[in-house]
Amino acid sequence: MRGNGLFAPAQDENAFTDILFNALLGFAFMFVVAFMLIQPVPTDGKIDPKAEYIISAQWPDNHPDDIDIIVEDPRGKMVWFDAREAGLMHLDRDDRGRLGDTMTINGKDVESPINQETVTLRGVMPGEYVVNVLHYKAQTSAPVPVSIKIEKLNPQLTVSYAGKVILNGAGDEQTAVRFTLSPAGDVLDVFTRQKLLIRAESKEEALK
């Protein structure tokens, strides 16, 4: 009798136990090494892939006037403050000048000076897009410069267009840019030939 057991362990059992123990040690070692090699995925500079294009209109900070962006897609559908979604387009922000720019945080009023409206294209529909800006309400009598930018997000951020228009009072609607998207999502043509969208629609309603 050896130790507390009645029978000595067989040699096969000893060999199996050694192999099992060494295998567990190997798995534990590989797990530790893999954990040490894990690196956090960098997120700086990454763009949300859910949108293909961002179209933005921006006018001077703290300006009280209400400027609206209107975008028409190749099928004639329009997105603006009265229709925030149309086809693959979405109006992410309807900026009304100073109105609604103040919010209360922890009992204190915080005001955002930035005036900007943004439309996103959530996919690629080939054809011509028309981007207009409308001077909806004027609190001042001076002309308002409005900067228009079209940014392609994928596979990396690139500026497809940047320009400026001058609005001259309430009711003034101007075409900032017209551009054509290819089936692959590339901008083929960019020009500024005028095409009324909201004012033309109002005239049609008046004639009915």
C-alpha positions as CSV (number, residue, x, y, z in Angstrom):
1,M,0.0,0.0,0.0
2,R,1.3,3.3,-1.0
3,G,0.1,6.6,0.7
4,N,-3.6,6.6,1.6
5,G,-4.8,4.6,-1.4
6,L,-5.3,0.9,-1.6
7,F,-3.9,0.7,-5.0
8,A,-1.1,2.5,-6.8
9,P,-2.3,4.7,-9.7
10,A,-1.7,3.2,-13.1
11,Q,1.0,4.7,-15.3
12,D,-1.6,5.5,-18.0
13,E,-3.6,7.6,-15.5
14,N,-0.5,9.6,-14.6
15,A,0.4,10.2,-18.2
16,F,-3.2,11.4,-19.0
17,T,-3.2,13.7,-16.0
18,D,0.1,15.3,-17.1
19,I,-1.1,15.8,-20.6
20,L,-4.4,17.4,-19.4
21,F,-2.6,19.7,-17.0
22,N,-0.1,20.8,-19.7
23,A,-2.9,21.5,-22.1
24,L,-4.8,23.6,-19.6
25,L,-1.6,25.6,-18.9
26,G,-1.1,26.1,-22.7
27,F,-4.7,27.4,-23.1
28,A,-4.3,29.7,-20.1
29,F,-1.0,31.1,-21.5
30,M,-2.5,31.7,-24.9
31,F,-5.5,33.5,-23.4
32,V,-3.2,35.8,-21.3
33,V,-1.1,36.6,-24.4
34,A,-4.3,37.3,-26.5
35,F,-5.7,39.6,-23.8
36,M,-2.4,41.5,-23.7
37,L,-2.4,42.0,-27.5
38,I,-5.9,43.4,-27.6
39,Q,-5.8,47.1,-28.6
40,P,-8.7,49.5,-28.4
41,V,-10.2,50.3,-31.8
42,P,-9.3,54.0,-32.7
43,T,-12.4,56.1,-33.2
44,D,-10.9,59.6,-33.8
45,G,-11.8,60.9,-37.2
46,K,-14.2,58.1,-38.0
47,I,-17.4,59.0,-39.8
48,D,-20.8,57.4,-39.2
49,P,-21.3,55.2,-42.3
50,K,-25.1,55.5,-42.0
51,A,-25.0,58.6,-44.2
52,E,-23.3,59.0,-47.6
53,Y,-23.5,62.8,-47.9
54,I,-24.1,65.8,-45.7
55,I,-25.5,69.1,-47.1
56,S,-25.2,72.0,-44.8
57,A,-26.2,75.7,-44.9
58,Q,-24.6,78.1,-42.4
59,W,-25.1,81.8,-41.8
60,P,-23.4,84.2,-39.4
61,D,-23.4,83.3,-35.7
62,N,-26.0,84.9,-33.5
63,H,-27.9,86.2,-36.5
64,P,-31.6,86.4,-35.7
65,D,-33.0,85.6,-39.2
66,D,-34.6,82.2,-40.1
67,I,-32.9,80.6,-43.1
68,D,-34.1,77.3,-44.5
69,I,-32.4,74.7,-46.7
70,I,-34.5,72.9,-49.3
71,V,-33.2,69.8,-51.2
72,E,-34.9,68.1,-54.1
73,D,-33.9,64.6,-55.1
74,P,-33.9,63.1,-58.7
75,R,-37.5,62.0,-58.3
76,G,-38.7,65.4,-57.4
77,K,-39.2,64.8,-53.7
78,M,-38.2,67.6,-51.4
79,V,-37.0,67.8,-47.8
80,W,-37.3,71.0,-45.8
81,F,-38.8,72.2,-42.5
82,D,-42.3,71.2,-43.7
83,A,-41.2,67.7,-44.8
84,R,-38.3,66.6,-42.7
85,E,-38.0,63.2,-44.5
86,A,-38.3,62.4,-48.1
87,G,-36.9,59.3,-49.9
88,L,-33.3,58.9,-48.7
89,M,-33.0,62.5,-47.4
90,H,-33.4,63.7,-43.9
91,L,-33.4,67.2,-42.4
92,D,-31.4,66.7,-39.2
93,R,-31.7,70.2,-37.9
94,D,-34.2,73.1,-38.6
95,D,-32.4,76.2,-37.3
96,R,-34.7,79.2,-36.8
97,G,-32.1,81.8,-36.1
98,R,-32.0,82.8,-32.4
99,L,-35.3,81.1,-31.8
100,G,-34.8,77.9,-29.9
101,D,-31.1,78.3,-29.5
102,T,-31.3,78.6,-25.7
103,M,-31.6,75.6,-23.4
104,T,-31.5,75.3,-19.6
105,I,-28.8,73.0,-18.2
106,N,-28.4,72.6,-14.4
107,G,-30.5,75.7,-13.8
108,K,-28.5,77.9,-16.2
109,D,-29.4,79.2,-19.6
110,V,-26.9,78.1,-22.3
111,E,-27.2,79.6,-25.8
112,S,-25.7,78.2,-29.0
113,P,-24.6,80.9,-31.3
114,I,-24.2,78.7,-34.4
115,N,-26.8,79.0,-37.2
116,Q,-26.7,75.9,-39.4
117,E,-29.2,73.5,-41.1
118,T,-28.1,70.0,-42.2
119,V,-29.6,67.5,-44.6
120,T,-28.2,64.0,-44.8
121,L,-28.4,61.6,-47.7
122,R,-28.7,58.1,-46.2
123,G,-28.0,56.4,-49.5
124,V,-27.2,57.0,-53.2
125,M,-29.9,57.7,-55.7
126,P,-28.4,58.6,-59.0
127,G,-29.5,61.8,-60.7
128,E,-29.7,65.5,-60.2
129,Y,-30.1,67.1,-56.8
130,V,-31.1,70.8,-56.3
131,V,-30.1,72.6,-53.1
132,N,-32.0,75.9,-52.5
133,V,-31.9,78.3,-49.5
134,L,-34.9,80.3,-48.5
135,H,-34.9,83.5,-46.4
136,Y,-38.0,82.5,-44.4
137,K,-38.2,85.2,-41.8
138,A,-36.1,88.4,-41.6
139,Q,-35.5,90.3,-38.4
140,T,-33.0,92.6,-40.1
141,S,-32.9,94.6,-43.3
142,A,-29.3,93.7,-44.3
143,P,-28.5,90.9,-46.8
144,V,-27.5,87.6,-45.2
145,P,-24.6,85.5,-46.6
146,V,-25.2,81.8,-46.5
147,S,-22.4,79.2,-46.9
148,I,-23.3,75.9,-48.6
149,K,-21.2,72.8,-48.3
150,I,-21.6,69.3,-49.7
151,E,-19.4,66.7,-48.0
152,K,-19.0,63.0,-49.0
153,L,-18.5,60.8,-46.0
154,N,-17.4,57.4,-47.4
155,P,-14.9,56.0,-47.6
156,Q,-13.4,59.2,-46.1
157,L,-14.5,62.7,-45.6
158,T,-14.1,64.9,-48.8
159,V,-15.7,68.2,-49.7
160,S,-17.5,68.0,-53.0
161,Y,-18.7,71.6,-53.1
162,A,-18.4,74.8,-51.1
163,G,-20.0,78.1,-52.1
164,K,-21.9,81.1,-50.9
165,V,-25.2,82.9,-51.8
166,I,-26.6,86.2,-50.6
167,L,-30.2,86.3,-49.5
168,N,-31.9,89.7,-49.6
169,G,-34.9,89.5,-47.3
170,A,-37.9,87.4,-46.4
171,G,-39.2,85.3,-49.3
172,D,-36.0,85.3,-51.2
173,E,-35.3,81.8,-52.5
174,Q,-32.1,81.0,-54.4
175,T,-30.5,77.9,-55.9
176,A,-27.2,77.5,-54.1
177,V,-26.0,74.5,-56.2
178,R,-27.2,71.6,-58.4
179,F,-25.2,68.4,-58.6
180,T,-25.5,65.0,-60.2
181,L,-24.7,61.7,-58.4
182,S,-23.5,58.7,-60.4
183,P,-24.7,55.2,-59.5
184,A,-21.4,54.7,-57.6
185,G,-22.2,57.8,-55.5
186,D,-19.7,60.2,-57.1
187,V,-20.5,63.8,-57.9
188,L,-20.3,64.3,-61.7
189,D,-21.7,67.7,-62.5
190,V,-22.0,70.9,-60.3
191,F,-23.6,74.1,-61.5
192,T,-25.8,76.9,-60.1
193,R,-28.6,77.4,-62.7
194,Q,-31.6,78.7,-60.8
195,K,-34.7,76.5,-60.1
196,L,-37.4,77.7,-57.7
197,L,-38.8,74.9,-55.4
198,I,-40.9,76.4,-52.7
199,R,-42.0,79.6,-54.4
200,A,-42.8,77.6,-57.6
201,E,-44.9,75.3,-55.6
202,S,-46.8,78.2,-54.0
203,K,-47.5,79.7,-57.4
204,E,-48.9,76.4,-58.6
205,E,-51.2,76.2,-55.5
206,A,-52.4,79.8,-56.1
207,L,-53.4,78.9,-59.8
208,K,-55.5,75.9,-58.8
